[in-house]
Amino acid sequence: MRETRTGPTAPSMYAGGHATRSDRGAPGPWLAMGYVHIVRDFPSTPEGFRRTVRIYTPDGYDAAAEHRFPVLYMHDGQNVFAHPESALFDTWCANLVLESMVNEGRSEPWIIVAVDSGTGRLQEYSPWDEPRSGVKARGEAYARFLVEELKPYIDRTYRTRPSAEWTATMGSSLGGLFSLYLGLRSPEVFGRIGALSPTVMWSGNRLFDQWTQHSRQWTRIYLDAGSHEFIQPAGVPLNYGEATRDFYFHLKRLGYADHELFLVLEPGGGHHERDWQRRLPFALRWLLG
């Protein structure tokens, strides 16, 4: 594998683990002090091809030789970091957000592992077929790559805390759905789930049908969407605000408590990297803090 190394405002909340966000805070002009390591040809045996994996280690990682760090796994890795080799526009700037949180004393440092999506993103992030869009699912193979190959590599190579309580995953849209799928499929691996504008209505609401009980594992789940967020790609209506709210109440009925589950509905929030960037500071504060 080839590797290269280069050097908010919280929403208003009310009781019940649920908030409506009205602020428009975006990540500020903070100086990134950690490192982003880029592995450009990480083999994925279950999928049969190689992936690009971007690994952020926080400032002080090298100096803190005895310290072990929690790890956040993020999807659509090309959009995750403020970095010269990330996407050209509207990245999430997750490294800057996390460093600001650490500097403010709101979180300890985390390692972030961001996996780029491939050319078949819809298939890769689909746990199940979506007949309306003609998508054939390949999500299980991606899940196996994360659980059986990537996470063991990260735990061997870096000083991590490998338990589920200290292992998080996060994504948006289908990446949000896939993060929830990982929490459903492997709760003993991923204890913290961040799902921004998750496509929970995919495959005829299959996630609702599959998620039938509390995992009885240590759990923290963050959900958000625009309160009236709606798109209609290829004629398929996807009502994110309504569906995300419905999934929140679905999990509440299964027994997830307020300290385990949180929902943000943002008035005017849309389905774009800028929206997820704007909501990320609060999402990380709740999920990782």
DACORTA-V304320 format. One record per helix or strand of 3 or more residues. SS is the DSSP state (~ for helix, > for strand). FROM is the first residue (numbers start at 1). TO is the last residue. If there is no record, write none. Layout:
BEGIN
SS;FROM;TO / SS;FROM;TO
END
This chain:
BEGIN
>;3;6 / >;12;14 / >;18;21 / >;35;44 / >;49;57 / >;69;75 / ~;77;79 / ~;94;103 / >;110;115 / ~;121;124 / ~;131;133 / ~;139;157 / ~;164;166 / >;167;172 / ~;174;185 / >;192;196 / ~;202;210 / >;220;226 / ~;233;235 / ~;240;253 / >;261;266 / ~;273;288
END
